[in-house]
Amino acid sequence: MNNLPYGILRAFLTPFLMILFRPKVKGLRHVPASGPLIIASNHLSFSDSIFMPLVVPRKVTFLAKSEYFTSPGPKGLLKKLTFIALGQVPVDRSGGRRSEAALITGLKVLAEGKCLGIYPEGTRSPDGRLYKGRTGIARLAIESGAPIIPVAMFNTEKIQPTGTVVPKVMRVKMIFGEPMYFDGDSTDLQYLRDVTDQIMATIQEMSGQEYVDTYATKAKKSADESED
């Protein structure tokens, strides 16, 4: 994976980030400088994928929806190049065997000793609350042996609400928690749920968000149907 576009984008964006958004960062010392690592964050805005990686002192690789890389036209090409520069890897996350392929890709990233960024909720929160986590993160942690650093993002939903392109200038805040380690049987579905719930409980405690025991995708679908 070529680090050149990522390095250029980071060098270009970091001064603007520091000057305009004055990030307040706590707990960055918990992020190890090397070795396989999973960063698990709440997800309030698209800009989470810009602000958080730019303060982490090592490259963060995200598994992004493949649609982000296949949009047609000049706008689609720009989007594709931006996601590549942000260090994101295209995967099909639509379910079943395709989700399994995403897990395999994530394990490959970790086996190479890299840092993998994950939003356990699977998608952005539709209303600022914290939603139920997907158990793929538990499998990744158990099968790779990588520690999980829980992260709480603040204000990004106000800086760049869903559907907006130009961000509002205000201070962004993020907290990095202590490493979490898990081992055990990655084929035990109840254990995977328990591990995932522990991760989400830690993020909820750090972020102070209200927790909703349902998936964010289901909440979005219900909201869309109620508007019809």
N, CA, C and O of each residue as an XYZ file, in Angstrom:
912
protein
N       0.847     -1.188      0.000
C       0.000      0.000      0.000
C       0.891      1.251      0.000
O       1.748      1.415      0.868
N       0.682      2.093     -0.950
C       1.552      3.259     -1.111
C       1.226      4.327     -0.079
O       0.077      4.757      0.024
N       2.226      4.762      0.688
C       2.006      5.778      1.717
C       2.187      7.190      1.204
O       1.930      8.144      1.938
N       2.634      7.353     -0.066
C       2.938      8.688     -0.584
C       1.710      9.607     -0.613
O       1.783     10.713     -0.078
N       0.566      9.190     -1.223
C      -0.608     10.076     -1.219
C      -1.063     10.411      0.191
O      -1.455     11.546      0.464
N      -1.015      9.419      1.100
C      -1.419      9.631      2.482
C      -0.522     10.671      3.151
O      -1.001     11.570      3.843
N       0.785     10.533      2.932
C       1.731     11.473      3.535
C       1.554     12.888      3.016
O       1.648     13.852      3.775
N       1.295     13.011      1.716
C       1.090     14.334      1.118
C      -0.167     14.982      1.677
O      -0.159     16.152      2.059
N      -1.259     14.200      1.721
C      -2.524     14.738      2.231
C      -2.397     15.124      3.698
O      -2.922     16.153      4.125
N      -1.703     14.299      4.462
C      -1.514     14.589      5.890
C      -0.716     15.878      6.081
O      -1.063     16.714      6.916
N       0.359     16.034      5.298
C       1.194     17.239      5.405
C       0.414     18.488      5.004
O       0.637     19.572      5.542
N      -0.500     18.323      4.056
C      -1.287     19.457      3.575
C      -2.405     19.836      4.554
O      -2.644     21.019      4.799
N      -3.090     18.822      5.116
C      -4.265     19.089      5.939
C      -3.948     19.414      7.401
O      -4.667     20.186      8.035
N      -2.884     18.832      7.932
C      -2.612     18.986      9.363
C      -2.509     20.440      9.821
O      -3.104     20.777     10.844
N      -1.784     21.324      9.118
C      -1.734     22.727      9.574
C      -3.119     23.378      9.635
O      -3.412     24.129     10.565
N      -3.967     23.091      8.646
C      -5.316     23.658      8.649
C      -6.143     23.103      9.806
O      -6.909     23.827     10.441
N      -5.975     21.817     10.066
C      -6.689     21.187     11.180
C      -6.321     21.853     12.496
O      -7.189     22.192     13.300
N      -5.030     22.034     12.702
C      -4.558     22.583     13.973
C      -4.979     24.038     14.166
O      -5.328     24.448     15.273
N      -4.945     24.814     13.087
C      -5.243     26.241     13.183
C      -6.749     26.510     13.260
O      -7.205     27.280     14.105
N      -7.513     25.872     12.377
C      -8.944     26.165     12.290
C      -9.772     25.443     13.346
O     -10.669     26.037     13.944
N      -9.474     24.154     13.583
C     -10.348     23.359     14.439
C      -9.773     23.092     15.826
O     -10.452     22.532     16.687
N      -8.521     23.493     16.043
C      -7.873     23.443     17.359
C      -8.209     22.165     18.123
O      -8.774     22.235     19.215
N      -7.874     21.006     17.571
C      -8.269     19.748     18.206
C      -7.766     19.612     19.637
O      -6.599     19.862     19.941
N      -8.680     19.211     20.494
C      -8.342     18.926     21.884
C      -8.281     17.411     22.013
O      -9.303     16.731     21.921
N      -7.089     16.890     22.224
C      -6.875     15.443     22.195
C      -6.396     14.967     23.563
O      -5.475     15.534     24.152
N      -7.040     13.922     24.048
C      -6.677     13.349     25.340
C      -6.399     11.856     25.172
O      -7.136     11.158     24.475
N      -5.337     11.371     25.809
C      -5.057      9.940     25.839
C      -4.304      9.396     24.639
O      -4.231      8.179     24.466
N      -3.738     10.266     23.798
C      -3.034      9.786     22.608
C      -1.838      8.909     22.978
O      -1.360      8.125     22.157
N      -1.367      9.040     24.191
C      -0.233      8.219     24.658
C      -0.585      6.737     24.689
O       0.309      5.891     24.719
N      -1.867      6.416     24.681
C      -2.281      5.020     24.722
C      -2.088      4.317     23.376
O      -2.139      3.089     23.307
N      -1.869      5.080     22.318
C      -1.720      4.491     20.985
C      -0.290      4.001     20.813
O       0.631      4.818     20.795
N      -0.072      2.689     20.686
C       1.297      2.176     20.509
C       1.885      2.619     19.178
O       1.167      2.775     18.190
N       3.191      2.820     19.162
C       3.864      3.345     17.974
C       4.008      2.311     16.871
O       4.215      2.669     15.712
N       3.902      1.039     17.214
C       4.082     -0.008     16.202
C       3.279     -1.247     16.593
O       2.756     -1.350     17.702
N       3.199     -2.172     15.657
C       2.485     -3.413     15.905
C       1.022     -3.323     15.510
O       0.490     -2.223     15.366
N       0.360     -4.467     15.332
C      -1.046     -4.480     14.939
C      -1.918     -3.778     15.973
O      -1.726     -3.937     17.179
N      -2.874     -3.005     15.484
C      -3.692     -2.189     16.380
C      -5.046     -1.935     15.742
O      -5.146     -1.718     14.534
N      -6.090     -1.963     16.568
C      -7.440     -1.612     16.126
C      -7.879     -0.356     16.875
O      -7.886     -0.330     18.105
N      -8.239      0.667     16.138
C      -8.812      1.871     16.740
C     -10.314      1.836     16.496
O     -10.759      1.853     15.349
N     -11.097      1.787     17.573
C     -12.552      1.668     17.484
C     -13.203      2.954     17.980
O     -13.068      3.316     19.148
N     -13.906      3.638     17.089
C     -14.459      4.956     17.416
C     -15.969      5.009     17.215
O     -16.534      4.273     16.406
N     -16.606      5.899     17.973
C     -17.983      6.251     17.633
C     -17.962      6.992     16.301
O     -16.900      7.429     15.857
N     -19.112      7.138     15.662
C     -19.125      7.679     14.300
C     -20.262      8.692     14.152
O     -21.428      8.315     14.033
N     -19.914      9.967     14.161
C     -20.893     11.042     14.108
C     -20.952     11.749     12.770
O     -21.980     12.324     12.413
N     -19.841     11.710     12.018
C     -19.750     12.496     10.786
C     -18.683     11.917      9.869
O     -17.779     11.215     10.320
N     -18.793     12.216      8.581
C     -17.757     11.811      7.630
C     -16.398     12.347      8.064
O     -15.374     11.696      7.855
N     -16.388     13.531      8.665
C     -15.119     14.159      9.040
C     -14.382     13.423     10.154
O     -13.218     13.722     10.418
N     -15.045     12.455     10.823
C     -14.332     11.615     11.794
C     -13.124     10.953     11.137
O     -12.067     10.807     11.751
N     -13.302     10.554      9.869
C     -12.250      9.836      9.140
C     -11.122     10.749      8.689
O     -10.126     10.289      8.131
N     -11.281     12.043      8.931
C     -10.222     13.010      8.625
C      -9.558     13.483      9.909
O      -8.334     13.452     10.030
N     -10.363     13.918     10.861
C      -9.807     14.472     12.095
C      -9.023     13.447     12.906
O      -7.896     13.719     13.318
N      -9.603     12.274     13.140
C      -8.950     11.304     14.003
C      -7.628     10.792     13.432
O      -6.628     10.792     14.150
N      -7.580     10.350     12.152
C      -6.297      9.854     11.628
C      -5.193     10.908     11.602
O      -4.015     10.568     11.708
N      -5.559     12.174     11.464
C      -4.539     13.212     11.379
C      -3.848     13.498     12.705
O      -2.771     14.093     12.718
N      -4.450     13.085     13.830
C      -3.774     13.299     15.119
C      -3.053     12.032     15.582
O      -2.215     12.088     16.481
N      -3.377     10.896     14.972
C      -2.702      9.643     15.336
C      -1.325      9.622     14.660
O      -1.234      9.859     13.455
N      -0.260      9.345     15.408
C       1.094      9.428     14.856
C       1.489      8.284     13.930
O       2.668      8.149     13.605
N       0.554      7.467     13.503
C       0.826      6.402     12.540
C      -0.370      6.298     11.592
O      -1.468      6.758     11.902
N      -0.137      5.693     10.449
C      -1.194      5.618      9.449
C      -2.347      4.745      9.931
O      -2.136      3.650     10.454
N      -3.569      5.243      9.749
C      -4.776      4.508     10.105
C      -5.467      4.067      8.820
O      -5.801      4.901      7.978
N      -5.684      2.769      8.665
C      -6.349      2.219      7.486
C      -7.787      1.868      7.828
O      -8.041      1.124      8.775
N      -8.724      2.400      7.059
C     -10.137      2.094      7.244
C     -10.617      1.162      6.139
O     -10.090      1.192      5.026
N     -11.610      0.338      6.440
C     -12.275     -0.481      5.439
C     -13.519      0.289      5.004
O     -14.516      0.328      5.725
N     -13.457      0.899      3.825
C     -14.534      1.760      3.348
C     -15.447      1.017      2.385
O     -15.034      0.057      1.735
N     -16.686      1.468      2.302
C     -17.636      0.869      1.370
C     -17.118      0.981     -0.054
O     -16.630      2.033     -0.467
N     -17.225     -0.108     -0.798
C     -16.693     -0.147     -2.162
C     -17.352      0.886     -3.070
O     -16.749      1.315     -4.054
N     -18.600      1.296     -2.749
C     -19.298      2.286     -3.571
C     -18.543      3.617     -3.625
O     -18.650      4.362     -4.598
N     -17.776      3.906     -2.562
C     -17.015      5.155     -2.535
C     -15.940      5.196     -3.619
O     -15.451      6.268     -3.974
N     -15.576      4.029     -4.141
C     -14.487      3.951     -5.106
C     -14.984      3.733     -6.537
O     -14.184      3.682     -7.472
N     -16.305      3.605     -6.707
C     -16.832      3.255     -8.021
C     -17.834      4.265     -8.570
O     -18.477      3.998     -9.586
N     -17.980      5.416     -7.921
C     -18.922      6.421     -8.409
C     -18.457      6.953     -9.763
O     -17.257      7.144     -9.965
N     -19.378      7.195    -10.692
C     -18.995      7.641    -12.041
C     -18.653      9.119    -12.114
O     -18.977      9.892    -11.212
N     -17.996      9.502    -13.199
C     -17.734     10.905    -13.505
C     -16.575     11.509    -12.735
O     -15.946     10.840    -11.916
N     -16.292     12.795    -13.005
C     -15.185     13.509    -12.332
C     -15.342     13.551    -10.820
O     -14.363     13.421    -10.085
N     -16.588     13.736    -10.350
C     -16.829     13.775     -8.904
C     -16.501     12.420     -8.273
O     -15.933     12.344     -7.183
N     -16.871     11.357     -8.985
C     -16.569     10.019     -8.488
C     -15.076      9.750     -8.446
O     -14.578      9.112     -7.518
N     -14.362     10.238     -9.457
C     -12.909     10.068     -9.490
C     -12.254     10.823     -8.346
O     -11.328     10.319     -7.710
N     -12.740     12.042     -8.085
C     -12.190     12.839     -6.986
C     -12.428     12.141     -5.649
O     -11.551     12.113     -4.786
N     -13.622     11.582     -5.493
C     -13.947     10.866     -4.263
C     -13.028      9.660     -4.092
O     -12.520      9.406     -3.000
N     -12.821      8.919     -5.178
C     -11.959      7.743     -5.135
C     -10.538      8.120     -4.726
O      -9.944      7.473     -3.863
N      -9.995      9.165     -5.345
C      -8.628      9.590     -5.040
C      -8.507     10.076     -3.599
O      -7.491      9.853     -2.941
N      -9.566     10.749     -3.112
C      -9.558     11.234     -1.731
C      -9.519     10.071     -0.756
O      -8.760     10.097      0.213
N     -10.332      9.050     -1.002
C     -10.368      7.900     -0.100
C      -9.060      7.120     -0.131
O      -8.609      6.610      0.895
N      -8.457      7.028     -1.304
C      -7.153      6.363     -1.398
C      -6.108      7.150     -0.606
O      -5.298      6.574      0.121
N      -6.142      8.469     -0.758
C      -5.186      9.319     -0.042
C      -5.386      9.254      1.465
O      -4.439      9.424      2.233
N      -6.641      9.003      1.890
C      -6.939      8.893      3.317
C      -6.552      7.519      3.878
O      -6.723      7.258      5.069
N      -6.027      6.640      3.003
C      -5.589      5.332      3.466
C      -6.714      4.333      3.613
O      -6.597      3.376      4.378
N      -7.820      4.542      2.881
C      -8.960      3.652      3.006
C      -8.916      2.550      1.952
O      -8.471      2.765      0.824
N      -9.384      1.370      2.340
C      -9.358      0.188      1.482
C     -10.790     -0.188      1.122
O     -11.629     -0.317      2.014
N     -11.094     -0.368     -0.171
C     -12.475     -0.697     -0.555
C     -12.848     -2.138     -0.224
O     -12.099     -3.067     -0.528
N     -14.012     -2.317      0.403
C     -14.543     -3.649      0.672
C     -16.053     -3.615      0.476
O     -16.688     -2.571      0.622
N     -16.615     -4.763      0.147
C     -18.064     -4.898      0.038
C     -18.592     -5.297      1.406
O     -18.312     -6.399      1.879
N     -19.350     -4.417      2.048
C     -19.808     -4.664      3.407
C     -21.309     -4.929      3.472
O     -21.938     -4.685      4.502
N     -21.883     -5.425      2.384
C     -23.339     -5.558      2.321
C     -23.902     -6.800      2.995
O     -25.117     -6.996      2.990
N     -23.058     -7.640      3.573
C     -23.561     -8.747      4.365
C     -23.130    -10.110      3.863
O     -22.615    -10.250      2.754
N     -23.359    -11.148      4.731
C     -23.072    -12.521      4.351
C     -21.613    -12.755      4.038
O     -20.731    -12.337      4.788
N     -21.357    -13.438      2.903
C     -19.991    -13.743      2.499
C     -19.192    -12.482      2.232
O     -17.971    -12.469      2.387
N     -19.881    -11.417      1.828
C     -19.179    -10.162      1.548
C     -18.619     -9.565      2.838
O     -17.516     -9.019      2.839
N     -19.372     -9.665      3.937
C     -18.866     -9.198      5.223
C     -17.676    -10.043      5.665
O     -16.740     -9.535      6.281
N     -17.718    -11.346      5.343
C     -16.596    -12.227      5.662
C     -15.345    -11.773      4.919
O     -14.243    -11.812      5.466
N     -15.518    -11.341      3.666
C     -14.385    -10.847      2.889
C     -13.794     -9.591      3.526
O     -12.579     -9.391      3.508
N     -14.657     -8.749      4.089
C     -14.176     -7.548      4.776
C     -13.352     -7.922      5.997
O     -12.330     -7.293      6.275
N     -13.790     -8.942      6.729
C     -13.045     -9.400      7.897
C     -11.680     -9.947      7.496
O     -10.679     -9.698      8.169
N     -11.649    -10.684      6.410
C     -10.380    -11.239      5.922
C      -9.425    -10.107      5.545
O      -8.230    -10.175      5.833
N      -9.956     -9.066      4.900
C      -9.131     -7.909      4.541
C      -8.593     -7.234      5.794
O      -7.421     -6.862      5.852
N      -9.456     -7.077      6.800
C      -9.023     -6.467      8.058
C      -7.943     -7.269      8.747
O      -6.983     -6.704      9.269
N      -8.091     -8.585      8.754
C      -7.080     -9.449      9.366
C      -5.752     -9.359      8.622
O      -4.685     -9.435      9.230
N      -5.825     -9.198      7.305
C      -4.597     -9.052      6.517
C      -3.871     -7.764      6.887
O      -2.648     -7.757      7.021
N      -4.623     -6.669      7.052
C      -4.028     -5.393      7.464
C      -3.332     -5.550      8.814
O      -2.218     -5.061      9.003
N      -3.982     -6.223      9.742
C      -3.422     -6.407     11.082
C      -2.219     -7.354     11.065
O      -1.262     -7.159     11.814
N      -2.271     -8.383     10.206
C      -1.157     -9.323     10.103
C       0.102     -8.638      9.598
O       1.214     -9.098      9.858
N      -0.075     -7.538      8.876
C       1.059     -6.755      8.384
C       1.560     -5.758      9.428
O       2.441     -4.947      9.145
N       0.991     -5.822     10.645
C       1.432     -4.956     11.736
C       0.930     -3.536     11.635
O       1.519     -2.621     12.211
N      -0.163     -3.344     10.901
C      -0.671     -1.987     10.678
C      -1.800     -1.642     11.638
O      -2.254     -2.471     12.426
N      -2.234     -0.404     11.545
C      -3.298      0.131     12.399
C      -4.596      0.170     11.600
O      -4.669      0.805     10.548
N      -5.612     -0.509     12.104
C      -6.910     -0.587     11.431
C      -7.933      0.256     12.181
O      -8.134      0.077     13.382
N      -8.577      1.173     11.471
C      -9.631      1.997     12.066
C     -10.995      1.398     11.792
O     -11.286      1.012     10.660
N     -11.834      1.316     12.811
C     -13.158      0.701     12.668
C     -14.210      1.546     13.391
O     -13.966      2.075     14.475
N     -15.370      1.659     12.771
C     -16.547      2.225     13.425
C     -17.465      1.044     13.736
O     -18.174      0.574     12.847
N     -17.467      0.554     14.977
C     -18.229     -0.655     15.294
C     -19.723     -0.543     14.998
O     -20.384     -1.556     14.773
N     -20.261      0.679     14.996
C     -21.685      0.854     14.692
C     -21.998      0.527     13.235
O     -23.152      0.274     12.888
N     -20.979      0.531     12.387
C     -21.160      0.166     10.990
C     -21.544      1.300     10.076
O     -21.391      1.193      8.859
N     -22.044      2.392     10.638
C     -22.441      3.550      9.855
C     -22.549      4.741     10.793
O     -22.475      4.579     12.011
N     -22.723      5.935     10.237
C     -22.840      7.121     11.085
C     -24.122      7.096     11.911
O     -25.163      6.626     11.452
N     -24.029      7.605     13.122
C     -25.220      7.719     13.960
C     -26.204      8.690     13.309
O     -25.806      9.781     12.900
N     -27.484      8.314     13.207
C     -28.456      9.209     12.578
C     -28.904     10.366     13.467
O     -29.510     11.323     12.986
N     -28.604     10.279     14.770
C     -29.135     11.291     15.681
C     -28.195     11.659     16.829
O     -28.622     12.281     17.802
N     -26.924     11.282     16.726
C     -25.963     11.633     17.768
C     -25.885     10.637     18.913
O     -25.017     10.754     19.777
N     -26.788      9.651     18.930
C     -26.726      8.626     19.964
C     -25.773      7.504     19.538
O     -25.394      7.410     18.371
N     -25.393      6.660     20.498
C     -24.477      5.559     20.213
C     -25.287      4.281     20.017
O     -26.110      3.925     20.860
N     -25.050      3.594     18.898
C     -25.841      2.425     18.561
C     -25.071      1.119     18.762
O     -23.854      1.116     18.950
N     -25.794      0.039     18.719
C     -25.272     -1.304     18.927
C     -24.117     -1.611     17.979
O     -24.184     -1.279     16.795
N     -23.069     -2.238     18.483
C     -21.898     -2.539     17.671
C     -22.032     -3.843     16.913
O     -22.701     -4.772     17.364
N     -21.393     -3.903     15.762
C     -21.330     -5.130     14.968
C     -20.209     -6.020     15.518
O     -19.155     -5.526     15.916
N     -20.445     -7.329     15.536
C     -19.509     -8.229     16.210
C     -18.236     -8.510     15.425
O     -17.348     -9.200     15.925
N     -18.131     -7.993     14.209
C     -16.910     -8.192     13.435
C     -15.677     -7.674     14.155
O     -14.590     -8.235     14.013
N     -15.840     -6.617     14.921
C     -14.685     -6.052     15.640
C     -14.161     -7.042     16.674
O     -12.954     -7.127     16.900
N     -15.058     -7.785     17.296
C     -14.630     -8.786     18.282
C     -13.833     -9.900     17.607
O     -12.806    -10.336     18.126
N     -14.306    -10.357     16.454
C     -13.574    -11.388     15.720
C     -12.187    -10.906     15.322
O     -11.207    -11.640     15.446
N     -12.109     -9.682     14.848
C     -10.814     -9.133     14.435
C      -9.848     -9.089     15.613
O      -8.681     -9.456     15.476
N     -10.331     -8.642     16.767
C      -9.469     -8.525     17.945
C      -9.004     -9.892     18.428
O      -7.828    -10.075     18.744
N      -9.923    -10.851     18.487
C      -9.594    -12.179     19.008
C      -8.656    -12.921     18.055
O      -7.662    -13.502     18.489
N      -8.970    -12.902     16.759
C      -8.192    -13.690     15.801
C      -6.837    -13.070     15.478
O      -5.910    -13.779     15.087
N      -6.714    -11.755     15.637
C      -5.430    -11.102     15.351
C      -4.573    -10.934     16.600
O      -3.350    -10.832     16.507
N      -5.214    -10.906     17.768
C      -4.491    -10.635     19.005
C      -4.153     -9.170     19.188
O      -3.442     -8.808     20.125
N      -4.661     -8.312     18.290
C      -4.359     -6.878     18.358
C      -5.149     -6.203     19.471
O      -6.307     -6.549     19.703
N      -4.541     -5.246     20.161
C      -5.289     -4.483     21.161
C      -6.267     -3.525     20.483
O      -6.059     -3.109     19.343
N      -7.322     -3.188     21.194
C      -8.291     -2.204     20.717
C      -8.125     -0.929     21.524
O      -8.121     -0.962     22.755
N      -7.989      0.200     20.830
C      -7.991      1.510     21.472
C      -9.371      2.130     21.228
O      -9.690      2.490     20.095
N     -10.199      2.262     22.283
C     -11.506      2.896     22.100
C     -11.345      4.406     21.967
O     -10.505      5.010     22.634
N     -12.153      5.008     21.104
C     -12.053      6.450     20.857
C     -13.445      7.084     20.913
O     -14.419      6.523     20.409
N     -13.517      8.251     21.531
C     -14.748      9.039     21.556
C     -14.506     10.346     20.812
O     -13.608     11.111     21.164
N     -15.317     10.600     19.773
C     -15.247     11.839     19.016
C     -16.345     12.779     19.504
O     -17.437     12.344     19.870
N     -16.034     14.078     19.502
C     -17.008     15.078     19.938
C     -17.107     16.213     18.910
O     -16.100     16.636     18.341
N     -18.310     16.690     18.684
C     -18.613     17.885     17.871
C     -18.540     17.674     16.361
O     -18.893     18.585     15.612
N     -18.104     16.529     15.894
C     -17.954     16.387     14.443
C     -19.303     16.402     13.723
O     -19.370     16.789     12.556
N     -20.381     15.986     14.402
C     -21.701     16.045     13.775
C     -22.188     17.480     13.611
O     -23.060     17.760     12.789
N     -21.610     18.397     14.411
C     -21.937     19.820     14.283
C     -21.027     20.484     13.253
O     -21.437     21.396     12.535
N     -19.787     20.011     13.197
C     -18.826     20.564     12.239
C     -19.227     20.214     10.810
O     -19.163     21.057      9.915
N     -19.638     18.970     10.603
C     -20.045     18.540      9.263
C     -21.248     17.599      9.361
O     -21.091     16.379      9.331
N     -22.451     18.176      9.479
C     -23.655     17.346      9.517
C     -23.793     16.537      8.229
O     -23.259     16.919      7.188
N     -24.506     15.427      8.307
C     -24.717     14.582      7.137
C     -25.324     15.386      5.989
O     -26.311     16.100      6.164
N     -24.708     15.253      4.806
C     -25.221     15.948      3.632
C     -24.539     17.261      3.332
O     -24.736     17.827      2.256
N     -23.732     17.764      4.267
C     -23.028     19.021      4.032
C     -21.614     18.749      3.535
O     -21.008     17.730      3.867
N     -21.099     19.682      2.728
C     -19.760     19.531      2.157
C     -18.758     20.424      2.877
O     -17.675     19.977      3.255
N     -19.129     21.691      3.064
C     -18.230     22.659      3.705
C     -18.403     22.580      5.220
O     -19.502     22.820      5.720
N     -17.345     22.250      5.962
C     -17.466     22.111      7.414
C     -17.578     23.457      8.127
O     -17.065     24.472      7.656
N     -18.250     23.440      9.257
C     -18.353     24.613     10.126
C     -17.122     24.650     11.027
O     -16.713     23.625     11.570
N     -16.547     25.810     11.179
C     -15.326     25.928     11.983
C     -15.682     25.999     13.463
O     -16.266     26.981     13.921
N     -15.334     24.975     14.193
C     -15.464     24.944     15.652
C     -14.512     23.880     16.184
O     -13.971     23.080     15.421
N     -14.319     23.881     17.473
C     -13.301     23.006     18.040
C     -13.746     21.548     18.047
O     -14.875     21.233     18.425
N     -12.845     20.664     17.624
C     -13.101     19.228     17.656
C     -12.351     18.630     18.841
O     -11.254     19.066     19.189
N     -12.969     17.624     19.450
C     -12.374     16.987     20.627
C     -12.405     15.485     20.435
O     -13.351     14.946     19.860
N     -11.374     14.806     20.915
C     -11.358     13.346     20.863
C     -10.595     12.778     22.052
O      -9.609     13.356     22.508
N     -11.067     11.642     22.544
C     -10.441     10.969     23.679
C     -10.045      9.559     23.255
O     -10.861      8.820     22.704
N      -8.805      9.189     23.511
C      -8.303      7.849     23.242
C      -8.192      7.104     24.571
O      -7.516      7.561     25.493
N      -8.856      5.959     24.660
C      -8.859      5.199     25.900
C      -7.706      4.217     25.999
O      -6.901      4.091     25.077
N      -7.636      3.531     27.114
C      -6.591      2.529     27.341
C      -6.839      1.289     26.486
O      -7.985      0.989     26.152
N      -5.778      0.568     26.130
C      -5.922     -0.622     25.286
C      -6.818     -1.684     25.929
O      -6.792     -1.898     27.141
N      -7.597     -2.328     25.090
C      -8.443     -3.439     25.523
C      -7.968     -4.699     24.781
O      -7.775     -4.672     23.565
N      -7.781     -5.796     25.520
C      -7.300     -7.043     24.928
C      -8.349     -8.135     25.106
O      -8.995     -8.235     26.149
N      -8.502     -8.948     24.070
C      -9.476    -10.036     24.139
C      -8.890    -11.300     23.510
O      -8.168    -11.239     22.514
N      -9.212    -12.435     24.106
C      -8.893    -13.718     23.491
C     -10.080    -14.639     23.732
O     -11.073    -14.229     24.332
N      -9.983    -15.881     23.266
C     -11.095    -16.800     23.447
C     -11.541    -17.406     22.132
O     -10.792    -17.415     21.155
N     -12.764    -17.913     22.111
C     -13.312    -18.628     20.968
C     -14.035    -17.659     20.033
O     -15.103    -17.146     20.367
N     -13.444    -17.413     18.855
C     -14.035    -16.467     17.915
C     -15.215    -17.058     17.143
O     -15.831    -16.368     16.330
N     -15.531    -18.332     17.393
C     -16.709    -18.940     16.750
C     -17.921    -18.943     17.684
O     -19.022    -19.318     17.282
N     -17.708    -18.521     18.929
C     -18.798    -18.463     19.918
C     -19.543    -17.140     19.725
O     -19.041    -16.082     20.104
N     -20.739    -17.201     19.137
C     -21.471    -15.982     18.785
C     -21.850    -15.163     20.009
O     -21.827    -13.933     19.965
N     -22.202    -15.838     21.104
C     -22.572    -15.103     22.313
C     -21.350    -14.394     22.900
O     -21.452    -13.272     23.395
N     -20.193    -15.064     22.839
C     -18.971    -14.429     23.339
C     -18.608    -13.216     22.490
O     -18.185    -12.188     23.018
N     -18.776    -13.338     21.169
C     -18.508    -12.195     20.291
C     -19.420    -11.025     20.634
O     -18.979     -9.876     20.642
N     -20.686    -11.307     20.917
C     -21.613    -10.246     21.314
C     -21.189     -9.618     22.636
O     -21.231     -8.397     22.788
N     -20.780    -10.449     23.590
C     -20.363     -9.923     24.898
C     -19.141     -9.010     24.757
O     -19.089     -7.940     25.363
N     -18.158     -9.436     23.956
C     -16.962     -8.626     23.741
C     -17.321     -7.301     23.074
O     -16.852     -6.239     23.484
N     -18.159     -7.380     22.043
C     -18.570     -6.160     21.335
C     -19.300     -5.215     22.271
O     -19.080     -4.005     22.226
N     -20.164     -5.751     23.116
C     -20.903     -4.909     24.068
C     -19.963     -4.246     25.067
O     -20.197     -3.113     25.486
N     -18.891     -4.957     25.452
C     -17.900     -4.345     26.354
C     -17.220     -3.154     25.680
O     -17.009     -2.111     26.299
N     -16.886     -3.327     24.414
C     -16.236     -2.248     23.660
C     -17.172     -1.038     23.556
O     -16.756      0.099     23.778
N     -18.436     -1.296     23.217
C     -19.400     -0.204     23.067
C     -19.677      0.478     24.403
O     -19.876      1.692     24.446
N     -19.694     -0.285     25.488
C     -19.913      0.299     26.812
C     -18.775      1.242     27.184
O     -18.992      2.286     27.798
N     -17.558      0.858     26.804
C     -16.406      1.715     27.077
C     -16.480      3.011     26.270
O     -16.221      4.093     26.797
N     -16.833      2.894     24.995
C     -16.975      4.087     24.153
C     -18.099      4.981     24.692
O     -17.971      6.205     24.708
N     -19.194      4.364     25.131
C     -20.320      5.136     25.666
C     -19.916      5.890     26.935
O     -20.292      7.047     27.125
N     -19.155      5.231     27.791
C     -18.689      5.882     29.028
C     -17.779      7.063     28.703
O     -17.839      8.096     29.370
N     -16.944      6.915     27.690
C     -16.023      7.983     27.302
C     -16.743      9.138     26.613
O     -16.414     10.302     26.842
N     -17.720      8.820     25.774
C     -18.384      9.858     24.971
C     -19.558     10.512     25.675
O     -19.920     11.648     25.369
N     -20.157      9.787     26.626
C     -21.331     10.313     27.312
C     -22.599     10.250     26.468
O     -23.622     10.816     26.853
N     -22.549      9.568     25.321
C     -23.718      9.463     24.457
C     -24.782      8.548     25.068
O     -24.476      7.639     25.839
N     -26.013      8.808     24.710
C     -27.086      7.883     25.061
C     -26.917      6.628     24.213
O     -26.675      6.719     23.009
N     -27.045      5.451     24.839
C     -26.868      4.195     24.109
C     -28.215      3.647     23.665
O     -29.181      3.656     24.428
N     -28.273      3.169     22.421
C     -29.486      2.575     21.862
C     -29.167      1.136     21.476
O     -28.257      0.894     20.684
N     -29.911      0.177     22.031
C     -29.618     -1.232     21.813
C     -30.270     -1.749     20.523
O     -31.030     -2.717     20.536
N     -29.957     -1.091     19.436
C     -30.371     -1.528     18.100
C     -29.326     -1.038     17.117
O     -28.534     -0.156     17.448
N     -29.310     -1.591     15.917
C     -28.312     -1.182     14.938
C     -28.681      0.152     14.306
O     -29.856      0.437     14.075
N     -27.667      0.967     14.028
C     -27.896      2.283     13.431
C     -28.557      2.166     12.059
O     -29.375      3.009     11.689
N     -28.206      1.126     11.307
C     -28.812      0.941      9.985
C     -30.315      0.706     10.105
O     -31.088      1.197      9.282
N     -30.728     -0.038     11.117
C     -32.151     -0.294     11.342
C     -32.861      0.994     11.736
O     -33.980      1.253     11.294
N     -32.203      1.806     12.577
C     -32.795      3.074     12.994
C     -32.963      4.014     11.802
O     -33.975      4.706     11.686
N     -31.965      4.034     10.917
C     -32.053      4.873      9.714
C     -33.183      4.408      8.812
O     -33.928      5.225      8.272
N     -33.312      3.104      8.647
C     -34.359      2.553      7.787
C     -35.735      2.888      8.341
O     -36.638      3.250      7.587
N     -35.901      2.771      9.656
C     -37.183      3.078     10.287
C     -37.530      4.550     10.124
O     -38.686      4.903      9.890
N     -36.505      5.418     10.253
C     -36.723      6.853     10.080
C     -37.138      7.187      8.648
O     -38.021      8.015      8.427
N     -36.493      6.535      7.680
C     -36.822      6.779      6.267
C     -38.241      6.327      5.953
O     -38.966      6.991      5.213
N     -38.633      5.176      6.531
C     -39.967      4.642      6.270
C     -41.045      5.520      6.887
O     -42.137      5.647      6.333
N     -40.745      6.127      8.031
C     -41.730      6.987      8.700
C     -41.945      8.293      7.939
O     -42.977      8.948      8.087
N     -40.938      8.668      7.107
C     -41.049      9.895      6.331
C     -41.820      9.685      5.036
O     -42.300     10.643      4.430
N     -41.938      8.427      4.613
C     -42.633      8.114      3.345
C     -44.150      8.336      3.456
O     -44.878      8.121      2.487
